[in-house]
Amino acid sequence: MNLLLAAAAQPVEGPAAIISMLVPFLILGVFFYFFIMRPQKKEQKRMNAMLNDMAIGDCVLTSSGFYGTVIDITDDTVIVEFGNNKNCRIPMQKSAITQVEKAEQ
């Protein structure tokens, strides 16, 4: 038993010390990549694809919870018509759209 305690008490020297200190940081970095950064990039790609495929006449859900129909699309803004009243048209940023349902063909 004393032999094990004596072996554990000896400090690690040389390149082995550096490697033993870097291993936990590498494991932490891999964890952050696979569980935080990678899913966020996938979600961002999905949102960009959804906004790029949006067309006039599609039904959209805004971040504030309103459903509307796309009337016009420019580079970074969208004009959305809300409700049955044809006079209720509001321009908004594409980033305010959270969901797109394609129009029935």
C-alpha positions as CSV (number, residue, x, y, z in Angstrom):
1,M,0.0,0.0,0.0
2,N,2.8,2.4,0.9
3,L,4.4,1.6,-2.5
4,L,1.3,2.8,-4.3
5,L,1.1,6.0,-2.3
6,A,4.8,6.7,-2.9
7,A,4.3,6.2,-6.7
8,A,1.3,8.5,-6.7
9,A,3.1,11.2,-4.8
10,Q,6.0,11.5,-7.3
11,P,5.5,14.4,-9.6
12,V,5.4,13.8,-13.4
13,E,8.3,15.4,-15.2
14,G,9.1,16.3,-18.8
15,P,6.8,15.9,-21.8
16,A,4.5,13.6,-19.9
17,A,3.5,16.5,-17.6
18,I,2.5,18.7,-20.5
19,I,0.5,15.9,-22.1
20,S,-1.3,15.1,-18.9
21,M,-2.3,18.7,-18.5
22,L,-3.5,19.1,-22.1
23,V,-5.6,16.0,-22.2
24,P,-8.5,17.4,-20.1
25,F,-8.5,20.6,-22.2
26,L,-8.7,18.6,-25.4
27,I,-11.6,16.5,-24.1
28,L,-13.4,19.7,-23.0
29,G,-12.8,21.3,-26.5
30,V,-14.2,18.2,-28.3
31,F,-17.2,18.2,-25.9
32,F,-17.9,21.9,-26.7
33,Y,-17.6,21.3,-30.4
34,F,-19.9,18.3,-30.6
35,F,-22.5,19.4,-28.1
36,I,-22.6,23.2,-28.5
37,M,-21.0,24.6,-31.7
38,R,-21.9,21.8,-34.2
39,P,-25.7,21.8,-33.5
40,Q,-25.8,25.6,-33.6
41,K,-24.2,25.6,-37.0
42,K,-26.6,23.0,-38.3
43,E,-29.6,25.0,-37.0
44,Q,-28.2,28.2,-38.6
45,K,-27.8,26.4,-42.0
46,R,-31.4,25.1,-41.7
47,M,-32.7,28.6,-41.0
48,N,-30.7,30.1,-43.9
49,A,-32.0,27.4,-46.3
50,M,-35.6,28.0,-45.1
51,L,-35.4,31.8,-45.6
52,N,-33.7,31.4,-49.0
53,D,-36.4,29.0,-50.2
54,M,-39.2,31.3,-49.1
55,A,-41.4,32.5,-52.0
56,I,-44.3,34.9,-52.5
57,G,-47.6,33.5,-51.2
58,D,-46.0,31.3,-48.5
59,C,-47.5,31.4,-45.0
60,V,-45.0,32.4,-42.3
61,L,-44.9,32.5,-38.6
62,T,-43.1,35.5,-37.1
63,S,-41.0,35.6,-33.9
64,S,-43.8,37.6,-32.2
65,G,-46.3,34.8,-33.0
66,F,-48.3,36.3,-35.9
67,Y,-49.2,34.2,-38.9
68,G,-49.2,36.0,-42.3
69,T,-48.7,35.7,-46.0
70,V,-45.6,36.8,-47.9
71,I,-46.4,39.6,-50.4
72,D,-43.0,40.8,-51.4
73,I,-39.4,39.8,-50.8
74,T,-36.2,41.8,-51.1
75,D,-32.6,41.0,-50.0
76,D,-33.1,41.3,-46.2
77,T,-36.7,42.5,-45.8
78,V,-40.1,40.8,-46.4
79,I,-43.6,42.4,-46.6
80,V,-46.1,40.2,-44.8
81,E,-49.9,40.6,-45.0
82,F,-51.7,39.7,-41.8
83,G,-55.3,38.7,-41.4
84,N,-58.2,39.1,-43.8
85,N,-57.7,42.9,-44.1
86,K,-55.7,43.5,-47.3
87,N,-54.5,46.9,-45.8
88,C,-52.5,45.3,-43.0
89,R,-49.1,44.8,-44.7
90,I,-46.0,45.1,-42.6
91,P,-42.4,45.1,-43.7
92,M,-40.1,43.1,-41.5
93,Q,-36.6,41.6,-41.5
94,K,-36.2,38.1,-42.7
95,S,-34.6,37.2,-39.4
96,A,-38.0,37.8,-37.7
97,I,-39.5,34.8,-39.5
98,T,-39.2,31.5,-37.6
99,Q,-41.3,29.1,-39.7
100,V,-42.4,28.9,-43.3
101,E,-45.2,26.8,-44.8
102,K,-45.2,26.5,-48.5
103,A,-48.3,27.7,-50.4
104,E,-50.6,25.0,-51.8
105,Q,-50.0,24.5,-55.5
